[in-house]
Amino acid sequence: MNLLTPDIPVLEKVLRSAVVYLFLLVAFRLAGKRQLGQMTAFDLVVLLIISNVVQNALIGNDNSLGGGLLGATVILLLNALVAWLTFRHKRVERVVEQTPTVLVKHGQILRDNLRRERLSLPELRAALRREGVVSHRNVRYVILEEDGHLSVIARGSASA
């Protein structure tokens, strides 16, 4: 066996890598932005298990160095393509990227938005405390950003 020659056809390796990448892109998009910004120990375990589960789908019967490098290259190229497409085309950006969600408006918690983002009231309060905010009543807006982090706009700040 040659160390650099994939054990499965190159086209199959490319196809496997592309399908796994696209599946994970859709899966994490559907999972929501909360999971990205506020990963718990449980979320980390799930992520590790997912990486192990998709490994076999990605590599097939190929354990060659060349096959691994080819798979990694395909994933990196697809990621660069998706990043370029989201930068150039707003429609693609809306499909791939999350949009910010207002969680608190003028000191009032928007419970429907919390539910939609699967964020509990205690989790919101803890996130606000991490931002140095004692009470949601002290803020103009709290926005859950695309990357899962909270932006807190204090009362008295200039409007955006």
BAMI-616084 format. One record per atom (N, C-alpha, C): residue number from 0; atom name; y, x, z. Coordinates in nm, 3 decimals, decimal comma. Each point is the difference from the previous one (the first is absolute). Example, Ala and Ser with C-alpha at 12.3 -4.5 7.8 and 13.67 -1.06 7.14 Angstrom:
NODE   marmi   padren        py        px        pz
NODE       0        N    -0,569     1,319     0,780
NODE       0       CA     0,119    -0,089     0,000
NODE       0        C     0,120     0,090     0,000
NODE       1        N     0,105    -0,035    -0,072
NODE       1       CA     0,119     0,082     0,006
NODE       1        C     0,109    -0,077     0,073
! end
This chain:
NODE   marmi   padren        py        px        pz
NODE       0        N    -0,118     0,084     0,000
NODE       0       CA     0,118    -0,084     0,000
NODE       0        C     0,125     0,089     0,000
NODE       1        N     0,092    -0,033    -0,088
NODE       1       CA     0,126     0,073    -0,008
NODE       1        C     0,095    -0,059     0,103
NODE       2        N     0,065     0,085     0,076
NODE       2       CA     0,090    -0,042     0,109
NODE       2        C     0,116    -0,085    -0,049
NODE       3        N     0,051     0,028    -0,118
NODE       3       CA     0,119    -0,069    -0,050
NODE       3        C    -0,032    -0,118    -0,091
NODE       4        N    -0,122    -0,014    -0,047
NODE       4       CA    -0,035    -0,107    -0,092
NODE       4        C    -0,040    -0,125     0,079
NODE       5        N     0,071    -0,111    -0,022
NODE       5       CA    -0,037    -0,125     0,070
NODE       5        C    -0,143    -0,042    -0,032
NODE       6        N    -0,067    -0,060     0,099
NODE       6       CA    -0,137    -0,045    -0,016
NODE       6        C    -0,007    -0,136    -0,070
NODE       7        N     0,113    -0,067    -0,015
NODE       7       CA     0,006    -0,127    -0,071
NODE       7        C     0,100     0,016    -0,115
NODE       8        N    -0,007    -0,085    -0,101
NODE       8       CA     0,093     0,014    -0,112
NODE       8        C     0,146    -0,005     0,046
NODE       9        N     0,086     0,078    -0,065
NODE       9       CA     0,140     0,010     0,036
NODE       9        C     0,068    -0,137    -0,004
NODE      10        N    -0,030    -0,079    -0,103
NODE      10       CA     0,060    -0,133    -0,012
NODE      10        C    -0,038    -0,088     0,119
NODE      11        N    -0,123     0,008     0,045
NODE      11       CA    -0,043    -0,077     0,118
NODE      11        C     0,076     0,046     0,124
NODE      12        N     0,018     0,131     0,014
NODE      12       CA     0,073     0,055     0,114
NODE      12        C     0,145    -0,051    -0,001
NODE      13        N     0,063     0,002    -0,117
NODE      13       CA     0,138    -0,048    -0,013
NODE      13        C     0,006    -0,149     0,034
NODE      14        N    -0,093    -0,077    -0,055
NODE      14       CA    -0,002    -0,144     0,025
NODE      14        C    -0,023    -0,032     0,148
NODE      15        N    -0,095     0,068     0,062
NODE      15       CA    -0,025    -0,022     0,144
NODE      15        C     0,125     0,029     0,082
NODE      16        N     0,065     0,111    -0,028
NODE      16       CA     0,120     0,038     0,075
NODE      16        C     0,111    -0,102    -0,019
NODE      17        N     0,019    -0,045    -0,123
NODE      17       CA     0,106    -0,097    -0,029
NODE      17        C    -0,028    -0,134     0,069
NODE      18        N    -0,122    -0,046    -0,004
NODE      18       CA    -0,034    -0,129     0,061
NODE      18        C     0,018     0,006     0,151
NODE      19        N    -0,045     0,106     0,064
NODE      19       CA     0,015     0,014     0,145
NODE      19        C     0,149     0,007     0,036
NODE      20        N     0,079     0,076    -0,075
NODE      20       CA     0,143     0,010     0,026
NODE      20        C     0,066    -0,138    -0,010
NODE      21        N    -0,026    -0,071    -0,108
NODE      21       CA     0,062    -0,132    -0,020
NODE      21        C    -0,045    -0,099     0,108
NODE      22        N    -0,128     0,005     0,037
NODE      22       CA    -0,050    -0,088     0,106
NODE      22        C     0,075     0,027     0,130
NODE      23        N     0,014     0,126     0,037
NODE      23       CA     0,069     0,033     0,125
NODE      23        C     0,148    -0,035    -0,006
NODE      24        N     0,062     0,018    -0,115
NODE      24       CA     0,140    -0,038    -0,016
NODE      24        C     0,018    -0,149     0,025
NODE      25        N    -0,085    -0,081    -0,059
NODE      25       CA     0,007    -0,146     0,019
NODE      25        C    -0,036    -0,036     0,145
NODE      26        N    -0,103     0,061     0,054
NODE      26       CA    -0,044    -0,033     0,136
NODE      26        C     0,109     0,030     0,102
NODE      27        N     0,064     0,114    -0,012
NODE      27       CA     0,105     0,035     0,097
NODE      27        C     0,126    -0,083    -0,023
NODE      28        N     0,023    -0,041    -0,123
NODE      28       CA     0,113    -0,090    -0,028
NODE      28        C    -0,024    -0,134     0,068
NODE      29        N    -0,122    -0,050    -0,009
NODE      29       CA    -0,034    -0,128     0,063
NODE      29        C    -0,006     0,010     0,152
NODE      30        N    -0,030     0,120     0,051
NODE      30       CA    -0,010     0,018     0,145
NODE      30        C     0,135    -0,015     0,068
NODE      31        N     0,107     0,025    -0,072
NODE      31       CA     0,134    -0,019     0,056
NODE      31        C     0,060     0,129     0,051
NODE      32        N     0,131    -0,005     0,019
NODE      32       CA     0,071     0,121     0,039
NODE      32        C    -0,014     0,033     0,147
NODE      33        N    -0,034    -0,096     0,083
NODE      33       CA    -0,016     0,027     0,143
NODE      33        C    -0,104     0,109     0,022
NODE      34        N    -0,110    -0,006    -0,073
NODE      34       CA    -0,107     0,097     0,019
NODE      34        C     0,045     0,142    -0,033
NODE      35        N     0,094     0,014    -0,091
NODE      35       CA     0,043     0,134    -0,039
NODE      35        C     0,089     0,064     0,106
NODE      36        N     0,092    -0,076     0,055
NODE      36       CA     0,098     0,057     0,091
NODE      36        C    -0,042     0,006     0,144
NODE      37        N    -0,092    -0,086     0,042
NODE      37       CA    -0,038    -0,006     0,140
NODE      37        C    -0,152     0,006     0,013
NODE      38        N    -0,056     0,109    -0,048
NODE      38       CA    -0,144     0,016     0,001
NODE      38        C    -0,053     0,019     0,142
NODE      39        N    -0,097    -0,082     0,035
NODE      39       CA    -0,065     0,010     0,130
NODE      39        C    -0,126     0,084    -0,014
NODE      40        N    -0,066     0,026     0,110
NODE      40       CA    -0,127     0,073    -0,004
NODE      40        C    -0,103    -0,077    -0,083
NODE      41        N     0,000    -0,133     0,013
NODE      41       CA    -0,090    -0,084    -0,078
NODE      41        C     0,027     0,015    -0,149
NODE      42        N     0,129     0,001    -0,039
NODE      42       CA     0,037     0,016    -0,141
NODE      42        C    -0,047     0,135    -0,053
NODE      43        N     0,012     0,104     0,081
NODE      43       CA    -0,045     0,133    -0,041
NODE      43        C    -0,152     0,001    -0,022
NODE      44        N    -0,074    -0,064     0,089
NODE      44       CA    -0,145    -0,008    -0,015
NODE      44        C    -0,036    -0,072    -0,130
NODE      45        N     0,069    -0,111    -0,027
NODE      45       CA    -0,024    -0,075    -0,124
NODE      45        C     0,029     0,088    -0,121
NODE      46        N     0,110     0,073     0,004
NODE      46       CA     0,036     0,087    -0,111
NODE      46        C    -0,105     0,109    -0,023
NODE      47        N    -0,049     0,057     0,108
NODE      47       CA    -0,105     0,103    -0,012
NODE      47        C    -0,130    -0,058    -0,056
NODE      48        N    -0,035    -0,118     0,043
NODE      48       CA    -0,122    -0,065    -0,050
NODE      48        C     0,016    -0,033    -0,148
NODE      49        N     0,116    -0,052    -0,037
NODE      49       CA     0,024    -0,031    -0,142
NODE      49        C    -0,012     0,126    -0,085
NODE      50        N     0,055     0,111     0,047
NODE      50       CA    -0,009     0,124    -0,078
NODE      50        C    -0,145     0,043    -0,017
NODE      51        N    -0,081    -0,019     0,103
NODE      51       CA    -0,141     0,036    -0,010
NODE      51        C    -0,076    -0,094    -0,092
NODE      52        N     0,033    -0,130     0,007
NODE      52       CA    -0,069    -0,100    -0,082
NODE      52        C     0,030     0,021    -0,149
NODE      53        N     0,127     0,026    -0,034
NODE      53       CA     0,033     0,015    -0,142
NODE      53        C    -0,036     0,137    -0,055
NODE      54        N    -0,034     0,094     0,086
NODE      54       CA    -0,036     0,134    -0,047
NODE      54        C    -0,114    -0,007    -0,101
NODE      55        N    -0,106    -0,073     0,033
NODE      55       CA    -0,115    -0,006    -0,091
NODE      55        C     0,037    -0,069    -0,131
NODE      56        N     0,085    -0,103     0,008
NODE      56       CA     0,044    -0,066    -0,123
NODE      56        C     0,083     0,096    -0,085
NODE      57        N     0,072     0,087     0,066
NODE      57       CA     0,087     0,095    -0,071
NODE      57        C    -0,079     0,112    -0,065
NODE      58        N    -0,094     0,058     0,073
NODE      58       CA    -0,069     0,119    -0,052
NODE      58        C    -0,130    -0,032    -0,072
NODE      59        N    -0,060    -0,118     0,025
NODE      59       CA    -0,129    -0,029    -0,062
NODE      59        C    -0,104     0,101     0,045
NODE      60        N    -0,080     0,046    -0,095
NODE      60       CA    -0,102     0,101     0,031
NODE      60        C     0,051     0,141    -0,025
NODE      61        N     0,131     0,017     0,007
NODE      61       CA     0,062     0,128    -0,035
NODE      61        C     0,055     0,069     0,123
NODE      62        N    -0,056     0,115     0,032
NODE      62       CA     0,051     0,081     0,110
NODE      62        C     0,057     0,133    -0,049
NODE      63        N     0,027     0,008    -0,129
NODE      63       CA     0,050     0,127    -0,056
NODE      63        C     0,146     0,022     0,034
NODE      64        N     0,038     0,123     0,002
NODE      64       CA     0,140     0,037     0,024
NODE      64        C     0,089    -0,056    -0,112
NODE      65        N    -0,046     0,016    -0,122
NODE      65       CA     0,076    -0,050    -0,114
NODE      65        C     0,019    -0,150     0,004
NODE      66        N    -0,106    -0,073     0,038
NODE      66       CA     0,010    -0,145     0,011
NODE      66        C     0,098    -0,042     0,108
NODE      67        N    -0,001     0,069     0,113
NODE      67       CA     0,094    -0,030     0,108
NODE      67        C     0,143     0,028    -0,040
NODE      68        N     0,020     0,113    -0,066
NODE      68       CA     0,135     0,035    -0,046
NODE      68        C     0,048    -0,098    -0,107
NODE      69        N    -0,089    -0,043    -0,088
NODE      69       CA     0,035    -0,097    -0,103
NODE      69        C     0,039    -0,133     0,063
NODE      70        N    -0,079    -0,046     0,097
NODE      70       CA     0,031    -0,126     0,070
NODE      70        C     0,134     0,006     0,071
NODE      71        N     0,025     0,111     0,069
NODE      71       CA     0,128     0,017     0,070
NODE      71        C     0,116     0,004    -0,098
NODE      72        N    -0,020     0,067    -0,114
NODE      72       CA     0,105     0,007    -0,102
NODE      72        C     0,031    -0,138    -0,056
NODE      73        N    -0,102    -0,080    -0,027
NODE      73       CA     0,020    -0,135    -0,052
NODE      73        C     0,080    -0,083     0,100
NODE      74        N    -0,035     0,008     0,127
NODE      74       CA     0,071    -0,077     0,102
NODE      74        C     0,145     0,044     0,011
NODE      75        N     0,024     0,131    -0,001
NODE      75       CA     0,138     0,051     0,008
NODE      75        C     0,082    -0,041    -0,123
NODE      76        N    -0,062     0,004    -0,117
NODE      76       CA     0,070    -0,041    -0,122
NODE      76        C     0,030    -0,150     0,002
NODE      77        N    -0,095    -0,080     0,044
NODE      77       CA     0,024    -0,144     0,011
NODE      77        C     0,111    -0,030     0,100
NODE      78        N    -0,001     0,072     0,111
NODE      78       CA     0,105    -0,020     0,100
NODE      78        C     0,138     0,036    -0,057
NODE      79        N     0,006     0,109    -0,075
NODE      79       CA     0,127     0,039    -0,062
NODE      79        C     0,043    -0,105    -0,103
NODE      80        N    -0,095    -0,053    -0,075
NODE      80       CA     0,030    -0,104    -0,098
NODE      80        C     0,053    -0,126     0,067
NODE      81        N    -0,064    -0,043     0,107
NODE      81       CA     0,045    -0,119     0,073
NODE      81        C     0,140     0,024     0,058
NODE      82        N     0,024     0,118     0,056
NODE      82       CA     0,132     0,032     0,054
NODE      82        C     0,106    -0,004    -0,110
NODE      83        N    -0,031     0,056    -0,116
NODE      83       CA     0,094    -0,001    -0,112
NODE      83        C     0,025    -0,143    -0,049
NODE      84        N    -0,107    -0,079    -0,012
NODE      84       CA     0,015    -0,138    -0,046
NODE      84        C     0,083    -0,084     0,097
NODE      85        N    -0,020     0,021     0,131
NODE      85       CA     0,077    -0,077     0,097
NODE      85        C     0,146     0,042    -0,002
NODE      86        N     0,027     0,124    -0,034
NODE      86       CA     0,138     0,048    -0,010
NODE      86        C     0,068    -0,055    -0,124
NODE      87        N    -0,072    -0,007    -0,111
NODE      87       CA     0,057    -0,041    -0,128
NODE      87        C     0,003    -0,151    -0,022
NODE      88        N    -0,091    -0,074     0,061
NODE      88       CA    -0,013    -0,143    -0,030
NODE      88        C     0,001    -0,081     0,130
NODE      89        N     0,102    -0,082     0,016
NODE      89       CA     0,014    -0,081     0,122
NODE      89        C    -0,117    -0,098     0,017
NODE      90        N    -0,052    -0,052    -0,109
NODE      90       CA    -0,113    -0,095     0,009
NODE      90        C    -0,123     0,069     0,060
NODE      91        N    -0,027     0,122    -0,042
NODE      91       CA    -0,113     0,076     0,056
NODE      91        C     0,028     0,031     0,146
NODE      92        N     0,124     0,035     0,031
NODE      92       CA     0,037     0,030     0,138
NODE      92        C    -0,026    -0,121     0,091
NODE      93        N     0,036    -0,119    -0,047
NODE      93       CA    -0,022    -0,122     0,080
NODE      93        C    -0,148    -0,026     0,025
NODE      94        N    -0,085     0,036    -0,096
NODE      94       CA    -0,144    -0,021     0,015
NODE      94        C    -0,061     0,103     0,094
NODE      95        N     0,042     0,126    -0,014
NODE      95       CA    -0,061     0,109     0,075
NODE      95        C     0,060     0,016     0,139
NODE      96        N     0,131    -0,005     0,009
NODE      96       CA     0,069     0,026     0,126
NODE      96        C     0,016    -0,127     0,083
NODE      97        N     0,012     0,019     0,127
NODE      97       CA     0,033    -0,110     0,091
NODE      97        C     0,150    -0,023    -0,005
NODE      98        N     0,046    -0,113     0,050
NODE      98       CA     0,143    -0,025     0,013
NODE      98        C     0,033    -0,010     0,148
NODE      99        N     0,122     0,036     0,037
NODE      99       CA     0,039    -0,010     0,141
NODE      99        C    -0,006    -0,146     0,048
NODE     100        N    -0,032    -0,017     0,127
NODE     100       CA    -0,007    -0,133     0,060
NODE     100        C     0,089    -0,003     0,123
NODE     101        N     0,090    -0,097     0,006
NODE     101       CA     0,087    -0,016     0,116
NODE     101        C    -0,082    -0,067     0,111
NODE     102        N    -0,006     0,066     0,116
NODE     102       CA    -0,075    -0,052     0,113
NODE     102        C     0,091    -0,063     0,105
NODE     103        N     0,120     0,053     0,013
NODE     103       CA     0,099    -0,053     0,094
NODE     103        C     0,132    -0,012    -0,076
NODE     104        N     0,061    -0,117     0,011
NODE     104       CA     0,128    -0,024    -0,067
NODE     104        C     0,098    -0,055     0,102
NODE     105        N     0,109     0,073     0,024
NODE     105       CA     0,102    -0,039     0,098
NODE     105        C    -0,062    -0,031     0,137
NODE     106        N    -0,091     0,086     0,041
NODE     106       CA    -0,061    -0,012     0,132
NODE     106        C    -0,113    -0,100     0,010
NODE     107        N    -0,031    -0,071    -0,108
NODE     107       CA    -0,106    -0,101     0,001
NODE     107        C    -0,124     0,054    -0,073
NODE     108        N    -0,115    -0,010     0,067
NODE     108       CA    -0,125     0,046    -0,061
NODE     108        C    -0,043    -0,101    -0,106
NODE     109        N    -0,032     0,049    -0,118
NODE     109       CA    -0,050    -0,085    -0,109
NODE     109        C    -0,153     0,000     0,007
NODE     110        N    -0,053    -0,095     0,075
NODE     110       CA    -0,143    -0,004     0,030
NODE     110        C    -0,088    -0,016    -0,125
NODE     111        N     0,047    -0,074    -0,098
NODE     111       CA    -0,078    -0,014    -0,124
NODE     111        C    -0,017     0,136    -0,069
NODE     112        N     0,104     0,081     0,002
NODE     112       CA    -0,009     0,134    -0,060
NODE     112        C    -0,093     0,090     0,081
NODE     113        N     0,004    -0,013     0,133
NODE     113       CA    -0,093     0,076     0,083
NODE     113        C    -0,145    -0,037    -0,034
NODE     114        N    -0,025    -0,130    -0,012
NODE     114       CA    -0,135    -0,047    -0,033
NODE     114        C    -0,043     0,053    -0,137
NODE     115        N     0,089    -0,009    -0,097
NODE     115       CA    -0,034     0,044    -0,136
NODE     115        C    -0,034     0,150    -0,002
NODE     116        N     0,067     0,077     0,084
NODE     116       CA    -0,025     0,144     0,007
NODE     116        C    -0,110     0,035     0,101
NODE     117        N    -0,057    -0,102     0,063
NODE     117       CA    -0,106     0,019     0,100
NODE     117        C     0,044     0,094     0,111
NODE     118        N     0,121    -0,025     0,048
NODE     118       CA     0,059     0,080     0,106
NODE     118        C     0,020    -0,092     0,121
NODE     119        N    -0,054     0,038     0,114
NODE     119       CA     0,013    -0,084     0,119
NODE     119        C     0,134     0,027     0,069
NODE     120        N     0,039    -0,094     0,085
NODE     120       CA     0,124     0,015     0,076
NODE     120        C    -0,004     0,124     0,090
NODE     121        N    -0,110     0,025     0,072
NODE     121       CA    -0,006     0,124     0,080
NODE     121        C     0,012     0,127    -0,086
NODE     122        N    -0,058    -0,001    -0,120
NODE     122       CA     0,013     0,117    -0,089
NODE     122        C     0,145     0,019    -0,044
NODE     123        N     0,068    -0,112    -0,030
NODE     123       CA     0,142     0,009    -0,037
NODE     123        C     0,081     0,055     0,116
NODE     124        N    -0,024    -0,052     0,119
NODE     124       CA     0,075     0,047     0,117
NODE     124        C    -0,024     0,150     0,025
NODE     125        N    -0,124     0,043    -0,013
NODE     125       CA    -0,031     0,142     0,020
NODE     125        C     0,069     0,086    -0,105
NODE     126        N     0,002    -0,047    -0,125
NODE     126       CA     0,067     0,075    -0,107
NODE     126        C     0,150     0,008     0,027
NODE     127        N     0,058    -0,109     0,049
NODE     127       CA     0,143     0,002     0,033
NODE     127        C     0,028     0,098     0,113
NODE     128        N    -0,086     0,002     0,102
NODE     128       CA     0,020     0,095     0,110
NODE     128        C    -0,007     0,144    -0,051
NODE     129        N    -0,091     0,027    -0,094
NODE     129       CA    -0,008     0,135    -0,058
NODE     129        C     0,130     0,037    -0,071
NODE     130        N     0,071    -0,102    -0,048
NODE     130       CA     0,129     0,022    -0,067
NODE     130        C     0,116    -0,002     0,100
NODE     131        N    -0,030    -0,013     0,130
NODE     131       CA     0,103     0,000     0,102
NODE     131        C     0,068    -0,134     0,022
NODE     132        N    -0,063    -0,107    -0,048
NODE     132       CA     0,056    -0,135     0,013
NODE     132        C    -0,075    -0,073     0,110
NODE     133        N     0,075    -0,050     0,098
NODE     133       CA    -0,061    -0,069     0,114
NODE     133        C    -0,036    -0,143    -0,036
NODE     134        N     0,086    -0,068    -0,074
NODE     134       CA    -0,023    -0,141    -0,033
NODE     134        C     0,039    -0,027    -0,145
NODE     135        N    -0,077    -0,088    -0,065
NODE     135       CA     0,031    -0,036    -0,138
NODE     135        C     0,136    -0,072    -0,011
NODE     136        N     0,047    -0,054     0,111
NODE     136       CA     0,130    -0,067    -0,001
NODE     136        C     0,116     0,097    -0,017
NODE     137        N    -0,029     0,130     0,019
NODE     137       CA     0,104     0,102    -0,012
NODE     137        C     0,018     0,053    -0,142
NODE     138        N    -0,072    -0,057    -0,096
NODE     138       CA     0,006     0,053    -0,137
NODE     138        C     0,046    -0,107    -0,099
NODE     139        N     0,060     0,048    -0,106
NODE     139       CA     0,037    -0,089    -0,109
NODE     139        C    -0,122    -0,027    -0,088
NODE     140        N    -0,067     0,109    -0,041
NODE     140       CA    -0,120    -0,013    -0,084
NODE     140        C    -0,105     0,101     0,045
NODE     141        N    -0,125    -0,042    -0,014
NODE     141       CA    -0,114     0,092     0,006
NODE     141        C    -0,076    -0,024    -0,129
NODE     142        N    -0,020     0,109    -0,076
NODE     142       CA    -0,063    -0,011    -0,132
NODE     142        C    -0,125     0,087    -0,002
NODE     143        N    -0,111    -0,062    -0,038
NODE     143       CA    -0,124     0,074    -0,021
NODE     143        C     0,006     0,056    -0,142
NODE     144        N     0,012     0,132    -0,010
NODE     144       CA     0,019     0,065    -0,129
NODE     144        C    -0,132     0,011    -0,077
NODE     145        N     0,011     0,042    -0,126
NODE     145       CA    -0,116     0,012    -0,087
NODE     145        C    -0,106     0,093     0,056
NODE     146        N     0,043     0,103     0,071
NODE     146       CA    -0,095     0,098     0,053
NODE     146        C    -0,055    -0,037     0,137
NODE     147        N     0,040    -0,118     0,052
NODE     147       CA    -0,053    -0,046     0,128
NODE     147        C     0,086     0,034     0,120
NODE     148        N     0,109     0,072    -0,020
NODE     148       CA     0,089     0,033     0,111
NODE     148        C     0,108    -0,105     0,015
NODE     149        N     0,053    -0,010     0,123
NODE     149       CA     0,105    -0,097     0,027
NODE     149        C     0,137     0,064    -0,014
NODE     150        N     0,090    -0,074    -0,065
NODE     150       CA     0,141     0,037    -0,002
NODE     150        C     0,069    -0,100     0,092
NODE     151        N     0,076     0,054     0,096
NODE     151       CA     0,070    -0,084     0,097
NODE     151        C     0,150     0,015    -0,025
NODE     152        N     0,066    -0,113    -0,024
NODE     152       CA     0,144     0,000    -0,021
NODE     152        C     0,061    -0,070     0,120
NODE     153        N     0,073     0,078     0,079
NODE     153       CA     0,055    -0,050     0,126
NODE     153        C     0,115    -0,098    -0,026
NODE     154        N     0,025    -0,084     0,097
NODE     154       CA     0,116    -0,089    -0,007
NODE     154        C     0,125     0,088    -0,003
NODE     155        N     0,097    -0,041    -0,078
NODE     155       CA     0,122     0,078    -0,011
NODE     155        C    -0,003     0,099    -0,113
NODE     156        N    -0,120     0,021    -0,063
NODE     156       CA    -0,009     0,090    -0,116
NODE     156        C     0,058    -0,071    -0,121
NODE     157        N     0,050     0,076    -0,094
NODE     157       CA     0,052    -0,058    -0,124
NODE     157        C    -0,113    -0,067    -0,076
NODE     158        N     0,029    -0,113    -0,064
NODE     158       CA    -0,102    -0,073    -0,078
NODE     158        C    -0,037     0,080    -0,122
NODE     159        N    -0,128    -0,017    -0,039
NODE     159       CA    -0,048     0,070    -0,118
NODE     159        C     0,036    -0,075    -0,127
! end
